[in-house]
């Protein structure tokens, strides 16, 4: 796989795939973490003379139809505020107006195209759609790790037709999560919670082969216990719960905290209960406190975990926070991600 350092961006028009799937509130970006995560890649490219960038991204699930509530216009505005320059907005990359904007971009200019999922061809992984999108560009950069598990046109097809590389965020994700697949320090502990048992079970099974202990909480633990699913002996489930099964109980919390305190390498993905409700936050709060107090090398990821960490202003307490939800799960489950495979196969 090629990285930014392997590509000459001088005098190049660059197509940059990002994940700007950020929360919006009243037409404004509520959390700009995903936008800021891509800034190092943008700055790296624009340092090279006469380079210019068109960014493509998705937002939400508009199901291949134009839907104003999923427009990237607020993101273009926020990106402009953060980076301190005007961001050109492209309504449609495939019409004459869009083509003219792309061709007329000057040195150091940035354009952001409208939600790529407004086109049904994106999620259909359409080859001709990918060709039509990228034909104006000299280089394709994928910095959307969190979309790499999707076999979509801008993720899996474009690298077949253009010189391509991973952005700095993608490179960091691959490096850090590769560490998590071979923990360099022992004891190693994985803390897995959340609600999606169908996505978490392969992860738990995979990590049980790699980690010394896997601590399980949340709805995942409840359903696994109810279904009497068999796991290796190092997979630990709660001994007690609060209000039925809505949070882990005090005995489990203390047992998990003791295990976490001994860790030298730790991965966390998923809350311990229904943390959105105040009375069921205690388990997640105490496990989070134990994790950040630990001397372990700490990696976290998953939408709910990141949401909780950000609510505590705790991002700097972790050695790495993954931008990927499903992509992180599939990577740590040992699966091949279409977006990564596409970059690896690029000549």
C-alpha positions, -999 to 999 in steps of 0.1 A, spaced: 0 0 0 12 35 -8 11 64 16 13 102 12 51 101 14 51 78 -17 32 102 -39 43 134 -57 14 159 -54 31 187 -72 8 202 -99 -18 176 -91 -56 178 -88 -63 154 -59 -95 135 -51 -97 130 -14 -122 106 2 -130 114 38 -157 105 63 -174 137 73 -204 118 87 -207 143 116 -238 151 138 -257 181 127 -280 203 149 -301 231 135 -282 231 103 -248 233 120 -220 208 128 -224 197 164 -191 178 167 -162 185 143 -139 157 155 -140 138 122 -133 170 102 -103 179 123 -89 144 120 -84 148 83 -66 182 85 -31 168 86 -37 151 52 -52 182 37 -23 203 49 3 178 37 -11 178 1 -14 215 -1 22 221 10 32 208 -24 32 235 -52 2 239 -74 -18 211 -58 -55 214 -53 -81 192 -36 -117 180 -42 -131 163 -11 -158 136 -14 -177 123 16 -209 109 28 -234 119 55 -261 97 69 -281 72 49 -300 91 22 -305 59 2 -293 72 -31 -317 102 -32 -311 139 -27 -322 148 8 -315 183 21 -312 171 57 -281 151 47 -265 179 28 -228 186 33 -232 223 30 -229 229 68 -197 207 68 -182 229 40 -189 260 62 -173 244 93 -143 231 73 -138 267 60 -139 281 95 -114 256 109 -90 258 80 -93 296 76 -101 297 39 -131 295 16 -143 261 6 -158 258 -28 -190 237 -27 -199 215 -57 -236 206 -59 -231 179 -85 -197 166 -96 -211 149 -127 -228 178 -145 -212 206 -166 -212 231 -137 -194 206 -114 -169 198 -141 -162 235 -147 -156 240 -110 -132 211 -107 -112 221 -138 -110 257 -127 -96 251 -92 -65 272 -86 -33 264 -66 -41 256 -30 -79 256 -34 -102 232 -17 -136 221 -29 -161 199 -11 -187 179 -32 -222 172 -21 -230 140 -3 -217 111 -24 -245 89 -12 -270 111 -30 -260 90 -60 -275 54 -59 -244 42 -78 -222 48 -48 -236 21 -26 -240 -2 -56 -202 -1 -61 -207 10 -97 -175 9 -118 -186 35 -144 -197 59 -116 -162 56 -101 -146 62 -135 -167 93 -141 -159 107 -107 -122 103 -109 -113 111 -145 -104 147 -137 -78 138 -111 -42 128 -110 -42 111 -76 -68 95 -53 -63 96 -15 -85 76 8 -85 90 44 -119 75 53 -109 45 73 -143 43 89 -158 36 54 -133 10 43 -155 -19 53 -180 -8 27 -178 -21 -9 -188 13 -23 -177 29 -55 -155 57 -40 -139 32 -16 -134 0 -35 -135 10 -72 -116 43 -77 -82 28 -67 -86 4 -97 -83 34 -121 -61 60 -105 -28 62 -86 -40 59 -50 -27 60 -15 -38 61 21 -40 94 39 -24 101 73 -55 92 93 -59 59 74 -22 52 79 -25 58 117 -56 37 119 -39 7 102 -8 11 123 -26 13 156 -52 -14 150 -25 -37 136 -9 -33 171 -41 -42 187 -41 -75 166 -7 -84 181 -6 -67 216 30 -58 222 25 -58 260 10 -82 285 -13 -86 302 -37 -76 274 -73 -68 281 -102 -62 257 -134 -45 271 -163 -51 247 -198 -37 252 -227 -22 232 -258 -36 217 -251 -51 183 -245 -88 191 -243 -98 154 -212 -75 149 -197 -80 183 -197 -118 185 -170 -123 158 -150 -96 175 -152 -113 209 -142 -147 194 -113 -132 175 -100 -112 205 -103 -142 228 -76 -159 207 -53 -128 210 -59 -112 244 -54 -126 279 -88 -115 291 -120 -102 273 -145 -84 295 -180 -83 281 -208 -59 290 -238 -42 276 -266 -58 256 -241 -80 239 -233 -98 272 -270 -102 280 -279 -118 247 -248 -141 247 -257 -153 281 -294 -158 272 -285 -178 241 -259 -198 261 -232 -191 235 -200 -209 243 -167 -189 245 -131 -196 255 -125 -195 293 -108 -161 291 -141 -144 280 -157 -130 312 -193 -121 316 -212 -101 342 -222 -117 375 -249 -91 382 -269 -64 366 -289 -33 375 -327 -32 368 -328 -65 350 -301 -61 324 -297 -24 317 -263 -19 333 -236 -41 349 -240 -45 386 -215 -35 414 -199 -70 418 -192 -71 381 -179 -35 381 -154 -42 408 -143 -75 392 -137 -57 358 -120 -27 374 -95 -51 391 -87 -68 358 -83 -35 340 -59 -22 367 -35 -51 358 -35 -44 321 -5 -33 301 -24 -31 268 -61 -24 265 -88 -20 238 -122 -7 246 -152 -8 223 -188 -3 236 -205 9 268 -215 -14 297 -252 -5 297 -279 18 285 -256 48 292 -279 73 275 -301 72 306 -285 87 337 -294 59 361 -277 33 338 -244 52 333 -226 41 364 -212 9 350 -198 27 319 -185 56 340 -166 34 365 -151 12 338 -141 44 318 -125 58 350 -106 25 356 -94 25 320 -81 61 320 -64 55 354 -46 24 341 -10 26 330 -18 5 299 -14 15 263 -51 24 256 -70 22 223 -107 30 221 -132 31 192 -169 27 183 -195 54 180 -209 51 215 -175 48 232 -162 78 214 -194 97 222 -189 89 259 -152 98 259 -159 131 242 -187 138 268 -160 135 294 -134 155 274 -112 124 278 -97 120 243 -62 129 255 -64 101 281 -61 75 253 -31 66 232 -53 62 202 -90 66 194 -102 50 162 -125 69 139 -140 36 127 -171 19 142 -179 -10 119 -145 -8 102 -127 -11 135 -148 -41 145 -142 -59 112 -105 -51 112 -101 -65 147 -122 -95 137 -95 -103 111 -117 -96 81 -104 -81 48 -118 -46 43 -127 -37 7 -112 -2 9 -79 -14 23 -77 -43 -2 -83 -18 -30 -54 4 -19 -31 -27 -15 -39 -38 -50 -33 -4 -65 -3 -4 -88 
